[in-house]
Amino acid sequence: MALDFEQVYKEHFIDVYKYVLSLSRNAIVAEEVTQETFFKAMQKIDRFNGSCKLYVWLCQIAKNTYFTLCKKQRQDITDNDSVLPDVLDIEKDYLDKDVARRLHILLHNLKEPYKEVFTLRTFCELSFSQIGELFDKTDSWARLIFYRAKKQLQEGLK
């Protein structure tokens, strides 16, 4: 299959970057993993058989690359080093941080595939059909898993 890799890079870099950013929650890591993803994809483009969309194939490489990086660095894949923006209302800021912390803990403790489906839908803004393709499932399956994950998080916040 002859693909213009420069065109593939231009069309998919931002989306793959956003996907990795949703996993890593760290812009530097996301950029590094995305670059590595396209390097690996360029080396293995002859293995792409068209059984899924090119974007899905790239995201699978990105996910595996990210998890490999995490294992090498012995870091928890859900560490979040991002800085929250300053809020003038200290009480609101405290409550927001408390809710964010509780939600982060709940999300971290979700079982797979609930955690990943919720993350892909919420932070990466993937459609249910794109999520289904990543898991070799239907969009209905992705909707159901997302709904169940959301319910678990809502129950945990009560």
N, C-alpha and C positions, 0 to 999 in steps of 0.2 A: 504494500500500500504506500503510495508516494504522497507524502504530506509535506507542505511547506512549513518547516518547523518555526521559522520566524513569524509566520502568520499565526500558528498555533500559540506561540508565546504571547503575541500581542492580544489575541482574542481571549485567552484564558488566565493570564497572569493575575489580574486583579481579583477574579473570582476565587482562584486557588489560594491567593494570599489571604483573602477574607475568611476562607474556610480554615486555614491554618491558624489565623489569629483567633478564631472562635475556639479552637482547641487549646492554644497556648496562652492566650490572654496577655501576650507579650509581643510588641511590634518587632523588636530586634530578632527574636526567635522566629517569628512568622516569616520575616524577610529571608532569613538564613535557610529555613526549611523549604520555602517556596523556590528559592534559587536552586537548592539541591534537588528538589523535585523535578524541575525542568531539565537539569543536567542528567538525572537518571532517565527521564522520559526520552531525552534525545538519544541516549545510549541504547535504549530498549524499544525504540519506536517500531522496530521490525516485529516485535512481539505483540503489538496492538492489532487485534484481529477484527475489531469493529463489532464485537458482540455486545458492547455497551457504548454509550456516548463517550467521546474523547474526554469531556470534562469529568465524567465519573471515573474514568481510568486514571486521570491526573490526580483526582482527590484521593483515590486509593493509594497511589504512590506517596502522596503528601502525608496521609495518615500514618502509613508504615514508617516513613522517614521521621516523622515527629516522635512516634513511640520509640523508635530506635535511639533517637537523640536523648529522650528522657531516660531510657535505660542506661545509656552511657554516662549520663550525668548524675544518675541515681537521685533524680528529683521527682517529686510527686507531680503527675501530669496536670493536676489542678491548681498548682501554686499560681498565685496571681500577684505580680509585683506592680500592677498598675496603680497609679496614684489617682484618688478621687479628686474631682475639682473642689475648690474652696466654696463653701456655702456660708452666707452671712448669718443665717439663723443657726446658732450653735445647737439648740435643742433639736431642730429638724435634722441637722447633720448627724447628731448622735443617734437619733432614731433610725435614720436611713442607713447608717453604718451597721447598726444592730440588726436590722432586717436583712441587709446585704450579707452580713456575716452568717446569720442563721440560714439564709437561702443558699449561700455557698456551701455550707456544711451539709445541708439536705441534698443539694445537687451532687456533691462529692460522694455521698453515701447511696445514691440511686444505683440500682443494679443496671447492667447493660442488658438490652440495648436502649433502655429508657433514658439513661444519662446522655448517650451520644445523640439520639434522635431529638431530645429536647434541646440540646446544645446547637445542633445543626439548624433546627427550625427557628429558635429564638435568637441566637447570636449570629449565625451565618445567613439567616433569612433564606434558606433553601426551601423550595416548594416541596410538597409531599411526594410528588412524582420523582424529584431529584433524590430525595432521601430514600425512597423505595428502591431506586436504581442502585444506590450505593450499597444497599444490603441485599440486592437481588430479590426484592420483595415488591409488592404492589403499593400504590399510593394509599390505598385503604388501610393496609397494614401500618404504614407510617403514621397515618392519622390516628389510628387506634393506640399505637404505642405513645405518641405524643400526648394524647388525651389522658392516658393512664399516668404518664410521668407528671403531667400538670396537676392531676388530682392528688398524687402522692405528695407533691410539693405544697399544694394548698393545705392539705391535711396536716402536714408537718409544721406549717406556719401558724396554725390555730392554737 
